[in-house]
Amino acid sequence: MSLTLVTPTERTCERCGRTEIWDDDVGSWRLAVDDDGNPQAIGSPYCIHEWDINGRFVPFEDESSAAEA
Ligand SMILES: [Zn+2]
């Protein structure tokens, strides 16, 4: 089988669908591209990205404490 697995080195925005991969060379996320160098999913530049990393690593999600200040 040849499945495209979502690993901790790849993240997808749940809002706009942007896909980024971790680039060890530069130590930051960058837009995922295919074998020809074409962007996979750019998403929206105005999106407040909500990254889904393997469906488990969600650092800022805490609905129970979302009270207005
Ligand atoms: Zn987004």
N, CA, C, O and the ligand as a Tripos MOL2 file, in Angstrom:
@<TRIPOS>MOLECULE
protein
  277   275    70     0     0
PROTEIN
NO_CHARGES

@<TRIPOS>ATOM
      1 N           0.8410   -1.2010    0.0000 N.3       1 MET1
      2 CA          0.0000    0.0000    0.0000 C.3       1 MET1
      3 C           0.8720    1.2450    0.0000 C.2       1 MET1
      4 O           2.0090    1.2320    0.4700 O.2       1 MET1
      5 N           0.3190    2.3050   -0.5310 N.am      2 SER2
      6 CA          1.0480    3.5590   -0.5620 C.3       2 SER2
      7 C           0.1460    4.6870   -0.0780 C.2       2 SER2
      8 O          -0.4310    5.4280   -0.8730 O.2       2 SER2
      9 N           0.0400    4.7990    1.2190 N.am      3 LEU3
     10 CA         -0.8130    5.8180    1.8010 C.3       3 LEU3
     11 C           0.0080    7.0500    2.1460 C.2       3 LEU3
     12 O           1.1830    6.9580    2.5010 O.2       3 LEU3
     13 N          -0.6400    8.2130    2.0330 N.am      4 THR4
     14 CA         -0.0030    9.4420    2.4780 C.3       4 THR4
     15 C          -0.3550    9.6610    3.9430 C.2       4 THR4
     16 O          -1.4560   10.1010    4.2730 O.2       4 THR4
     17 N           0.5780    9.3520    4.7970 N.am      5 LEU5
     18 CA          0.3270    9.4630    6.2200 C.3       5 LEU5
     19 C           0.6010   10.8750    6.7160 C.2       5 LEU5
     20 O           1.5170   11.5520    6.2510 O.2       5 LEU5
     21 N          -0.2160   11.2990    7.6690 N.am      6 VAL6
     22 CA          0.0360   12.5850    8.3090 C.3       6 VAL6
     23 C           0.9400   12.3480    9.5000 C.2       6 VAL6
     24 O           0.5440   11.7190   10.4810 O.2       6 VAL6
     25 N           2.1430   12.8500    9.4090 N.am      7 THR7
     26 CA          3.1150   12.6510   10.4680 C.3       7 THR7
     27 C           3.3280   13.9630   11.2160 C.2       7 THR7
     28 O           2.8580   15.0040   10.7570 O.2       7 THR7
     29 N           4.0100   13.9460   12.3350 N.am      8 PRO8
     30 CA          4.3010   15.1730   13.0750 C.3       8 PRO8
     31 C           5.1350   16.1680   12.2870 C.2       8 PRO8
     32 O           5.3080   17.3060   12.7240 O.2       8 PRO8
     33 N           5.6570   15.7650   11.1330 N.am      9 THR9
     34 CA          6.4230   16.6860   10.2990 C.3       9 THR9
     35 C           5.5750   17.2610    9.1780 C.2       9 THR9
     36 O           6.0900   17.8820    8.2490 O.2       9 THR9
     37 N           4.2870   17.0510    9.2750 N.am     10 GLU10
     38 CA          3.3770   17.6140    8.2880 C.3      10 GLU10
     39 C           2.1320   18.0910    9.0020 C.2      10 GLU10
     40 O           1.6530   17.4370    9.9280 O.2      10 GLU10
     41 N           1.6080   19.2240    8.5790 N.am     11 ARG11
     42 CA          0.4120   19.7340    9.2380 C.3      11 ARG11
     43 C          -0.5300   20.3220    8.2030 C.2      11 ARG11
     44 O          -0.1070   20.8370    7.1680 O.2      11 ARG11
     45 N          -1.8170   20.2330    8.5070 N.am     12 THR12
     46 CA         -2.8440   20.7360    7.6010 C.3      12 THR12
     47 C          -3.7860   21.6370    8.3750 C.2      12 THR12
     48 O          -4.2000   21.3060    9.4860 O.2      12 THR12
     49 N          -4.1240   22.7710    7.7910 N.am     13 CYS13
     50 CA         -5.0570   23.6900    8.4280 C.3      13 CYS13
     51 C          -6.4720   23.1480    8.2910 C.2      13 CYS13
     52 O          -6.9130   22.8070    7.1930 O.2      13 CYS13
     53 N          -7.1760   23.0710    9.4100 N.am     14 GLU14
     54 CA         -8.5400   22.5620    9.3790 C.3      14 GLU14
     55 C          -9.4950   23.5840    8.7920 C.2      14 GLU14
     56 O         -10.6140   23.2250    8.4250 O.2      14 GLU14
     57 N          -9.1010   24.8240    8.6920 N.am     15 ARG15
     58 CA         -9.9860   25.8870    8.2080 C.3      15 ARG15
     59 C          -9.8740   26.0660    6.6970 C.2      15 ARG15
     60 O         -10.8880   26.0760    6.0000 O.2      15 ARG15
     61 N          -8.6500   26.2070    6.1830 N.am     16 CYS16
     62 CA         -8.4940   26.5400    4.7680 C.3      16 CYS16
     63 C          -7.8390   25.4180    3.9710 C.2      16 CYS16
     64 O          -7.8020   25.4760    2.7410 O.2      16 CYS16
     65 N          -7.3260   24.4070    4.6480 N.am     17 GLY17
     66 CA         -6.7710   23.2620    3.9420 C.3      17 GLY17
     67 C          -5.3090   23.4080    3.5700 C.2      17 GLY17
     68 O          -4.7620   22.5340    2.8980 O.2      17 GLY17
     69 N          -4.6470   24.5030    3.9940 N.am     18 ARG18
     70 CA         -3.2330   24.6830    3.7120 C.3      18 ARG18
     71 C          -2.4210   23.5280    4.2810 C.2      18 ARG18
     72 O          -2.6630   23.0650    5.3960 O.2      18 ARG18
     73 N          -1.4580   23.0750    3.4940 N.am     19 THR19
     74 CA         -0.6090   21.9800    3.9380 C.3      19 THR19
     75 C           0.8340   22.4570    4.0190 C.2      19 THR19
     76 O           1.3610   23.0310    3.0660 O.2      19 THR19
     77 N           1.4650   22.2160    5.1560 N.am     20 GLU20
     78 CA          2.8660   22.5910    5.3360 C.3      20 GLU20
     79 C           3.6550   21.3920    5.8260 C.2      20 GLU20
     80 O           3.1070   20.4810    6.4460 O.2      20 GLU20
     81 N           4.9350   21.4030    5.5420 N.am     21 ILE21
     82 CA          5.8230   20.3560    6.0350 C.3      21 ILE21
     83 C           6.9610   21.0080    6.8190 C.2      21 ILE21
     84 O           7.3210   22.1610    6.5780 O.2      21 ILE21
     85 N           7.5110   20.2580    7.7470 N.am     22 TRP22
     86 CA          8.6170   20.7630    8.5490 C.3      22 TRP22
     87 C           9.9080   20.6230    7.7650 C.2      22 TRP22
     88 O          10.2230   19.5490    7.2530 O.2      22 TRP22
     89 N          10.6600   21.7300    7.6740 N.am     23 ASP23
     90 CA         11.9320   21.7190    6.9590 C.3      23 ASP23
     91 C          13.0600   21.8120    7.9740 C.2      23 ASP23
     92 O          13.3030   22.8650    8.5650 O.2      23 ASP23
     93 N          13.7370   20.7000    8.1630 N.am     24 ASP24
     94 CA         14.8210   20.6750    9.1440 C.3      24 ASP24
     95 C          15.9550   21.6230    8.7800 C.2      24 ASP24
     96 O          16.6430   22.1460    9.6570 O.2      24 ASP24
     97 N          16.1450   21.8400    7.4820 N.am     25 ASP25
     98 CA         17.2500   22.6880    7.0350 C.3      25 ASP25
     99 C          17.1150   24.1260    7.5340 C.2      25 ASP25
    100 O          18.1020   24.7610    7.9040 O.2      25 ASP25
    101 N          15.8940   24.6220    7.5390 N.am     26 VAL26
    102 CA         15.6680   26.0020    7.9640 C.3      26 VAL26
    103 C          15.0310   26.0770    9.3470 C.2      26 VAL26
    104 O          14.9250   27.1540    9.9340 O.2      26 VAL26
    105 N          14.6070   24.9210    9.8610 N.am     27 GLY27
    106 CA         14.0380   24.8790   11.2020 C.3      27 GLY27
    107 C          12.6920   25.5510   11.3060 C.2      27 GLY27
    108 O          12.3690   26.1460   12.3340 O.2      27 GLY27
    109 N          11.9040   25.4620   10.2530 N.am     28 SER28
    110 CA         10.5670   26.0460   10.3070 C.3      28 SER28
    111 C           9.6520   25.3400    9.3160 C.2      28 SER28
    112 O          10.0900   24.5230    8.5060 O.2      28 SER28
    113 N           8.3630   25.6790    9.4040 N.am     29 TRP29
    114 CA          7.3860   25.1140    8.4870 C.3      29 TRP29
    115 C           7.4630   25.8270    7.1510 C.2      29 TRP29
    116 O           7.7480   27.0220    7.0750 O.2      29 TRP29
    117 N           7.1980   25.0540    6.0870 N.am     30 ARG30
    118 CA          7.0740   25.6770    4.7800 C.3      30 ARG30
    119 C           6.0010   24.9590    3.9870 C.2      30 ARG30
    120 O           5.6210   23.8280    4.2920 O.2      30 ARG30
    121 N           5.5250   25.6410    2.9670 N.am     31 LEU31
    122 CA          4.4410   25.1190    2.1600 C.3      31 LEU31
    123 C           4.8290   23.8000    1.5020 C.2      31 LEU31
    124 O           5.9000   23.6760    0.9090 O.2      31 LEU31
    125 N           3.9490   22.8320    1.6150 N.am     32 ALA32
    126 CA          4.2170   21.5300    1.0130 C.3      32 ALA32
    127 C           4.1220   21.6310   -0.5030 C.2      32 ALA32
    128 O           3.2340   22.2900   -1.0430 O.2      32 ALA32
    129 N           5.0460   20.9690   -1.1760 N.am     33 VAL33
    130 CA          5.0370   20.9380   -2.6360 C.3      33 VAL33
    131 C           5.1140   19.4920   -3.1140 C.2      33 VAL33
    132 O           5.5530   18.6040   -2.3820 O.2      33 VAL33
    133 N           4.6820   19.2700   -4.3510 N.am     34 ASP34
    134 CA          4.7710   17.9180   -4.8960 C.3      34 ASP34
    135 C           6.1340   17.6960   -5.5370 C.2      34 ASP34
    136 O           7.0250   18.5360   -5.4100 O.2      34 ASP34
    137 N           6.2990   16.5830   -6.2150 N.am     35 ASP35
    138 CA          7.6020   16.2260   -6.7810 C.3      35 ASP35
    139 C           8.0850   17.2200   -7.8280 C.2      35 ASP35
    140 O           9.2820   17.3160   -8.0970 O.2      35 ASP35
    141 N           7.1490   17.9560   -8.4170 N.am     36 ASP36
    142 CA          7.5100   18.9400   -9.4340 C.3      36 ASP36
    143 C           7.7210   20.3310   -8.8430 C.2      36 ASP36
    144 O           8.0240   21.2830   -9.5630 O.2      36 ASP36
    145 N           7.5570   20.4370   -7.5320 N.am     37 GLY37
    146 CA          7.7500   21.7140   -6.8840 C.3      37 GLY37
    147 C           6.5200   22.5990   -6.8820 C.2      37 GLY37
    148 O           6.5980   23.7780   -6.5380 O.2      37 GLY37
    149 N           5.3840   22.0320   -7.2650 N.am     38 ASN38
    150 CA          4.1490   22.8060   -7.2680 C.3      38 ASN38
    151 C           3.4960   22.7590   -5.8920 C.2      38 ASN38
    152 O           3.4440   21.6980   -5.2700 O.2      38 ASN38
    153 N           3.0030   23.8850   -5.4140 N.am     39 PRO39
    154 CA          2.3460   23.9250   -4.1120 C.3      39 PRO39
    155 C           1.1800   22.9590   -4.0390 C.2      39 PRO39
    156 O           0.4090   22.8260   -4.9900 O.2      39 PRO39
    157 N           1.0560   22.2830   -2.9000 N.am     40 GLN40
    158 CA         -0.0200   21.3200   -2.7180 C.3      40 GLN40
    159 C          -1.3330   22.0200   -2.4040 C.2      40 GLN40
    160 O          -2.3140   21.8660   -3.1310 O.2      40 GLN40
    161 N          -1.3510   22.7720   -1.3450 N.am     41 ALA41
    162 CA         -2.5610   23.4560   -0.9180 C.3      41 ALA41
    163 C          -2.1370   24.7320   -0.2090 C.2      41 ALA41
    164 O          -1.6880   24.6970    0.9370 O.2      41 ALA41
    165 N          -2.2810   25.8550   -0.8970 N.am     42 ILE42
    166 CA         -1.8140   27.1220   -0.3510 C.3      42 ILE42
    167 C          -2.7360   27.6130    0.7580 C.2      42 ILE42
    168 O          -2.2760   28.1920    1.7420 O.2      42 ILE42
    169 N          -4.0340   27.3830    0.6000 N.am     43 GLY43
    170 CA         -4.9810   27.8550    1.5950 C.3      43 GLY43
    171 C          -5.2140   29.3420    1.4520 C.2      43 GLY43
    172 O          -4.9220   29.9310    0.4110 O.2      43 GLY43
    173 N          -5.7390   29.9420    2.4930 N.am     44 SER44
    174 CA         -6.0630   31.3580    2.4580 C.3      44 SER44
    175 C          -5.0530   32.1680    3.2500 C.2      44 SER44
    176 O          -4.7480   31.8200    4.3910 O.2      44 SER44
    177 N          -4.5130   33.2680    2.6580 N.am     45 PRO45
    178 CA         -3.5650   34.1120    3.3860 C.3      45 PRO45
    179 C          -4.2240   34.8540    4.5400 C.2      45 PRO45
    180 O          -3.5340   35.3790    5.4140 O.2      45 PRO45
    181 N          -5.5450   34.9030    4.5500 N.am     46 TYR46
    182 CA         -6.2700   35.6100    5.6050 C.3      46 TYR46
    183 C          -6.7530   34.6770    6.6960 C.2      46 TYR46
    184 O          -7.3840   35.1040    7.6630 O.2      46 TYR46
    185 N          -6.4520   33.4010    6.5320 N.am     47 CYS47
    186 CA         -6.9360   32.4080    7.4850 C.3      47 CYS47
    187 C          -6.1290   32.4630    8.7730 C.2      47 CYS47
    188 O          -4.9060   32.6010    8.7610 O.2      47 CYS47
    189 N          -6.8520   32.3500    9.8870 N.am     48 ILE48
    190 CA         -6.1690   32.1330   11.1660 C.3      48 ILE48
    191 C          -6.0120   30.6280   11.2890 C.2      48 ILE48
    192 O          -6.8950   29.9260   11.7820 O.2      48 ILE48
    193 N          -4.8640   30.1540   10.8270 N.am     49 HIS49
    194 CA         -4.7040   28.7160   10.6500 C.3      49 HIS49
    195 C          -4.9010   27.9360   11.9380 C.2      49 HIS49
    196 O          -4.4200   28.2990   13.0120 O.2      49 HIS49
    197 N          -5.6260   26.8600   11.7730 N.am     50 GLU50
    198 CA         -5.8470   25.9570   12.8990 C.3      50 GLU50
    199 C          -5.2910   24.6110   12.4890 C.2      50 GLU50
    200 O          -5.9370   23.8450   11.7750 O.2      50 GLU50
    201 N          -4.0880   24.3380   12.9480 N.am     51 TRP51
    202 CA         -3.3430   23.1890   12.4440 C.3      51 TRP51
    203 C          -3.7630   21.8960   13.0930 C.2      51 TRP51
    204 O          -3.9130   21.7910   14.3100 O.2      51 TRP51
    205 N          -3.9440   20.9210   12.2380 N.am     52 ASP52
    206 CA         -4.2230   19.5730   12.7070 C.3      52 ASP52
    207 C          -2.9780   18.7330   12.4720 C.2      52 ASP52
    208 O          -2.6560   18.3920   11.3340 O.2      52 ASP52
    209 N          -2.2890   18.4070   13.5370 N.am     53 ILE53
    210 CA         -1.0910   17.5950   13.4260 C.3      53 ILE53
    211 C          -1.3780   16.2220   13.9820 C.2      53 ILE53
    212 O          -1.3840   16.0100   15.1940 O.2      53 ILE53
    213 N          -1.6170   15.2880   13.0740 N.am     54 ASN54
    214 CA         -1.8680   13.9040   13.4490 C.3      54 ASN54
    215 C          -3.0990   13.7570   14.3470 C.2      54 ASN54
    216 O          -3.2990   12.7100   14.9630 O.2      54 ASN54
    217 N          -3.9220   14.8060   14.4210 N.am     55 GLY55
    218 CA         -5.1620   14.7280   15.1750 C.3      55 GLY55
    219 C          -5.0020   14.6790   16.6820 C.2      55 GLY55
    220 O          -5.9840   14.4950   17.4020 O.2      55 GLY55
    221 N          -3.8090   14.8380   17.1600 N.am     56 ARG56
    222 CA         -3.5870   14.7180   18.6030 C.3      56 ARG56
    223 C          -2.8970   15.9380   19.1880 C.2      56 ARG56
    224 O          -3.2510   16.4040   20.2710 O.2      56 ARG56
    225 N          -1.9230   16.4450   18.4760 N.am     57 PHE57
    226 CA         -1.1530   17.5660   18.9830 C.3      57 PHE57
    227 C          -1.8560   18.8910   18.6880 C.2      57 PHE57
    228 O          -1.6670   19.4830   17.6260 O.2      57 PHE57
    229 N          -2.6720   19.3480   19.6470 N.am     58 VAL58
    230 CA         -3.4000   20.5980   19.4820 C.3      58 VAL58
    231 C          -3.0870   21.4960   20.6730 C.2      58 VAL58
    232 O          -3.8110   21.4730   21.6690 O.2      58 VAL58
    233 N          -2.0170   22.2870   20.5850 N.am     59 PRO59
    234 CA         -1.4790   23.0020   21.7380 C.3      59 PRO59
    235 C          -2.3900   24.0690   22.3370 C.2      59 PRO59
    236 O          -2.2880   24.3680   23.5270 O.2      59 PRO59
    237 N          -3.2820   24.6470   21.5270 N.am     60 PHE60
    238 CA         -4.0300   25.8030   22.0250 C.3      60 PHE60
    239 C          -5.5210   25.5460   22.1970 C.2      60 PHE60
    240 O          -6.2790   26.4750   22.4750 O.2      60 PHE60
    241 N          -5.9440   24.3190   22.0390 N.am     61 GLU61
    242 CA         -7.3640   24.0400   22.1390 C.3      61 GLU61
    243 C          -7.7630   23.7240   23.5680 C.2      61 GLU61
    244 O          -7.3570   22.7020   24.1220 O.2      61 GLU61
    245 N          -8.5490   24.5920   24.1570 N.am     62 ASP62
    246 CA         -9.0430   24.3720   25.5020 C.3      62 ASP62
    247 C         -10.3560   25.1210   25.6530 C.2      62 ASP62
    248 O         -10.3920   26.2280   26.1900 O.2      62 ASP62
    249 N         -11.4110   24.5230   25.1870 N.am     63 GLU63
    250 CA        -12.7170   25.1950   25.1410 C.3      63 GLU63
    251 C         -13.2650   25.4760   26.5310 C.2      63 GLU63
    252 O         -14.0310   26.4220   26.7110 O.2      63 GLU63
    253 N         -12.8910   24.6810   27.5020 N.am     64 SER64
    254 CA        -13.4660   24.8140   28.8330 C.3      64 SER64
    255 C         -13.0300   26.0950   29.5300 C.2      64 SER64
    256 O         -13.6970   26.5600   30.4540 O.2      64 SER64
    257 N         -11.9060   26.6700   29.0890 N.am     65 SER65
    258 CA        -11.4020   27.8680   29.7440 C.3      65 SER65
    259 C         -11.4410   29.0620   28.8040 C.2      65 SER65
    260 O         -10.6250   29.9770   28.9200 O.2      65 SER65
    261 N         -12.3870   29.0520   27.8760 N.am     66 ALA66
    262 CA        -12.4800   30.1140   26.8790 C.3      66 ALA66
    263 C         -13.3820   31.2510   27.3460 C.2      66 ALA66
    264 O         -14.0570   31.8780   26.5290 O.2      66 ALA66
    265 N         -13.4010   31.5160   28.6170 N.am     67 ALA67
    266 CA        -14.2470   32.5750   29.1530 C.3      67 ALA67
    267 C         -13.7690   33.9530   28.6890 C.2      67 ALA67
    268 O         -12.5730   34.1870   28.5120 O.2      67 ALA67
    269 N         -14.7280   34.8520   28.4990 N.am     68 GLU68
    270 CA        -14.3700   36.2120   28.0890 C.3      68 GLU68
    271 C         -13.6530   36.9200   29.2240 C.2      68 GLU68
    272 O         -14.0190   36.7660   30.3890 O.2      68 GLU68
    273 N         -12.6420   37.6890   28.8910 N.am     69 ALA69
    274 CA        -11.8710   38.4010   29.9150 C.3      69 ALA69
    275 C         -12.6220   39.6660   30.3370 C.2      69 ALA69
    276 O         -12.1430   40.4110   31.1920 O.2      69 ALA69
    277 ZN         -5.7570   28.0980    7.4000 Zn       70 ZN70
@<TRIPOS>BOND
     1     1     2 1
     2     2     3 1
     3     3     4 2
     4     3     5 am
     5     5     6 1
     6     6     7 1
     7     7     8 2
     8     7     9 am
     9     9    10 1
    10    10    11 1
    11    11    12 2
    12    11    13 am
    13    13    14 1
    14    14    15 1
    15    15    16 2
    16    15    17 am
    17    17    18 1
    18    18    19 1
    19    19    20 2
    20    19    21 am
    21    21    22 1
    22    22    23 1
    23    23    24 2
    24    23    25 am
    25    25    26 1
    26    26    27 1
    27    27    28 2
    28    27    29 am
    29    29    30 1
    30    30    31 1
    31    31    32 2
    32    31    33 am
    33    33    34 1
    34    34    35 1
    35    35    36 2
    36    35    37 am
    37    37    38 1
    38    38    39 1
    39    39    40 2
    40    39    41 am
    41    41    42 1
    42    42    43 1
    43    43    44 2
    44    43    45 am
    45    45    46 1
    46    46    47 1
    47    47    48 2
    48    47    49 am
    49    49    50 1
    50    50    51 1
    51    51    52 2
    52    51    53 am
    53    53    54 1
    54    54    55 1
    55    55    56 2
    56    55    57 am
    57    57    58 1
    58    58    59 1
    59    59    60 2
    60    59    61 am
    61    61    62 1
    62    62    63 1
    63    63    64 2
    64    63    65 am
    65    65    66 1
    66    66    67 1
    67    67    68 2
    68    67    69 am
    69    69    70 1
    70    70    71 1
    71    71    72 2
    72    71    73 am
    73    73    74 1
    74    74    75 1
    75    75    76 2
    76    75    77 am
    77    77    78 1
    78    78    79 1
    79    79    80 2
    80    79    81 am
    81    81    82 1
    82    82    83 1
    83    83    84 2
    84    83    85 am
    85    85    86 1
    86    86    87 1
    87    87    88 2
    88    87    89 am
    89    89    90 1
    90    90    91 1
    91    91    92 2
    92    91    93 am
    93    93    94 1
    94    94    95 1
    95    95    96 2
    96    95    97 am
    97    97    98 1
    98    98    99 1
    99    99   100 2
   100    99   101 am
   101   101   102 1
   102   102   103 1
   103   103   104 2
   104   103   105 am
   105   105   106 1
   106   106   107 1
   107   107   108 2
   108   107   109 am
   109   109   110 1
   110   110   111 1
   111   111   112 2
   112   111   113 am
   113   113   114 1
   114   114   115 1
   115   115   116 2
   116   115   117 am
   117   117   118 1
   118   118   119 1
   119   119   120 2
   120   119   121 am
   121   121   122 1
   122   122   123 1
   123   123   124 2
   124   123   125 am
   125   125   126 1
   126   126   127 1
   127   127   128 2
   128   127   129 am
   129   129   130 1
   130   130   131 1
   131   131   132 2
   132   131   133 am
   133   133   134 1
   134   134   135 1
   135   135   136 2
   136   135   137 am
   137   137   138 1
   138   138   139 1
   139   139   140 2
   140   139   141 am
   141   141   142 1
   142   142   143 1
   143   143   144 2
   144   143   145 am
   145   145   146 1
   146   146   147 1
   147   147   148 2
   148   147   149 am
   149   149   150 1
   150   150   151 1
   151   151   152 2
   152   151   153 am
   153   153   154 1
   154   154   155 1
   155   155   156 2
   156   155   157 am
   157   157   158 1
   158   158   159 1
   159   159   160 2
   160   159   161 am
   161   161   162 1
   162   162   163 1
   163   163   164 2
   164   163   165 am
   165   165   166 1
   166   166   167 1
   167   167   168 2
   168   167   169 am
   169   169   170 1
   170   170   171 1
   171   171   172 2
   172   171   173 am
   173   173   174 1
   174   174   175 1
   175   175   176 2
   176   175   177 am
   177   177   178 1
   178   178   179 1
   179   179   180 2
   180   179   181 am
   181   181   182 1
   182   182   183 1
   183   183   184 2
   184   183   185 am
   185   185   186 1
   186   186   187 1
   187   187   188 2
   188   187   189 am
   189   189   190 1
   190   190   191 1
   191   191   192 2
   192   191   193 am
   193   193   194 1
   194   194   195 1
   195   195   196 2
   196   195   197 am
   197   197   198 1
   198   198   199 1
   199   199   200 2
   200   199   201 am
   201   201   202 1
   202   202   203 1
   203   203   204 2
   204   203   205 am
   205   205   206 1
   206   206   207 1
   207   207   208 2
   208   207   209 am
   209   209   210 1
   210   210   211 1
   211   211   212 2
   212   211   213 am
   213   213   214 1
   214   214   215 1
   215   215   216 2
   216   215   217 am
   217   217   218 1
   218   218   219 1
   219   219   220 2
   220   219   221 am
   221   221   222 1
   222   222   223 1
   223   223   224 2
   224   223   225 am
   225   225   226 1
   226   226   227 1
   227   227   228 2
   228   227   229 am
   229   229   230 1
   230   230   231 1
   231   231   232 2
   232   231   233 am
   233   233   234 1
   234   234   235 1
   235   235   236 2
   236   235   237 am
   237   237   238 1
   238   238   239 1
   239   239   240 2
   240   239   241 am
   241   241   242 1
   242   242   243 1
   243   243   244 2
   244   243   245 am
   245   245   246 1
   246   246   247 1
   247   247   248 2
   248   247   249 am
   249   249   250 1
   250   250   251 1
   251   251   252 2
   252   251   253 am
   253   253   254 1
   254   254   255 1
   255   255   256 2
   256   255   257 am
   257   257   258 1
   258   258   259 1
   259   259   260 2
   260   259   261 am
   261   261   262 1
   262   262   263 1
   263   263   264 2
   264   263   265 am
   265   265   266 1
   266   266   267 1
   267   267   268 2
   268   267   269 am
   269   269   270 1
   270   270   271 1
   271   271   272 2
   272   271   273 am
   273   273   274 1
   274   274   275 1
   275   275   276 2
@<TRIPOS>SUBSTRUCTURE
     1 MET1         2 RESIDUE 1 A MET
     2 SER2         6 RESIDUE 1 A SER
     3 LEU3        10 RESIDUE 1 A LEU
     4 THR4        14 RESIDUE 1 A THR
     5 LEU5        18 RESIDUE 1 A LEU
     6 VAL6        22 RESIDUE 1 A VAL
     7 THR7        26 RESIDUE 1 A THR
     8 PRO8        30 RESIDUE 1 A PRO
     9 THR9        34 RESIDUE 1 A THR
    10 GLU10       38 RESIDUE 1 A GLU
    11 ARG11       42 RESIDUE 1 A ARG
    12 THR12       46 RESIDUE 1 A THR
    13 CYS13       50 RESIDUE 1 A CYS
    14 GLU14       54 RESIDUE 1 A GLU
    15 ARG15       58 RESIDUE 1 A ARG
    16 CYS16       62 RESIDUE 1 A CYS
    17 GLY17       66 RESIDUE 1 A GLY
    18 ARG18       70 RESIDUE 1 A ARG
    19 THR19       74 RESIDUE 1 A THR
    20 GLU20       78 RESIDUE 1 A GLU
    21 ILE21       82 RESIDUE 1 A ILE
    22 TRP22       86 RESIDUE 1 A TRP
    23 ASP23       90 RESIDUE 1 A ASP
    24 ASP24       94 RESIDUE 1 A ASP
    25 ASP25       98 RESIDUE 1 A ASP
    26 VAL26      102 RESIDUE 1 A VAL
    27 GLY27      106 RESIDUE 1 A GLY
    28 SER28      110 RESIDUE 1 A SER
    29 TRP29      114 RESIDUE 1 A TRP
    30 ARG30      118 RESIDUE 1 A ARG
    31 LEU31      122 RESIDUE 1 A LEU
    32 ALA32      126 RESIDUE 1 A ALA
    33 VAL33      130 RESIDUE 1 A VAL
    34 ASP34      134 RESIDUE 1 A ASP
    35 ASP35      138 RESIDUE 1 A ASP
    36 ASP36      142 RESIDUE 1 A ASP
    37 GLY37      146 RESIDUE 1 A GLY
    38 ASN38      150 RESIDUE 1 A ASN
    39 PRO39      154 RESIDUE 1 A PRO
    40 GLN40      158 RESIDUE 1 A GLN
    41 ALA41      162 RESIDUE 1 A ALA
    42 ILE42      166 RESIDUE 1 A ILE
    43 GLY43      170 RESIDUE 1 A GLY
    44 SER44      174 RESIDUE 1 A SER
    45 PRO45      178 RESIDUE 1 A PRO
    46 TYR46      182 RESIDUE 1 A TYR
    47 CYS47      186 RESIDUE 1 A CYS
    48 ILE48      190 RESIDUE 1 A ILE
    49 HIS49      194 RESIDUE 1 A HIS
    50 GLU50      198 RESIDUE 1 A GLU
    51 TRP51      202 RESIDUE 1 A TRP
    52 ASP52      206 RESIDUE 1 A ASP
    53 ILE53      210 RESIDUE 1 A ILE
    54 ASN54      214 RESIDUE 1 A ASN
    55 GLY55      218 RESIDUE 1 A GLY
    56 ARG56      222 RESIDUE 1 A ARG
    57 PHE57      226 RESIDUE 1 A PHE
    58 VAL58      230 RESIDUE 1 A VAL
    59 PRO59      234 RESIDUE 1 A PRO
    60 PHE60      238 RESIDUE 1 A PHE
    61 GLU61      242 RESIDUE 1 A GLU
    62 ASP62      246 RESIDUE 1 A ASP
    63 GLU63      250 RESIDUE 1 A GLU
    64 SER64      254 RESIDUE 1 A SER
    65 SER65      258 RESIDUE 1 A SER
    66 ALA66      262 RESIDUE 1 A ALA
    67 ALA67      266 RESIDUE 1 A ALA
    68 GLU68      270 RESIDUE 1 A GLU
    69 ALA69      274 RESIDUE 1 A ALA
    70 ZN70       277 GROUP 0 **** ****
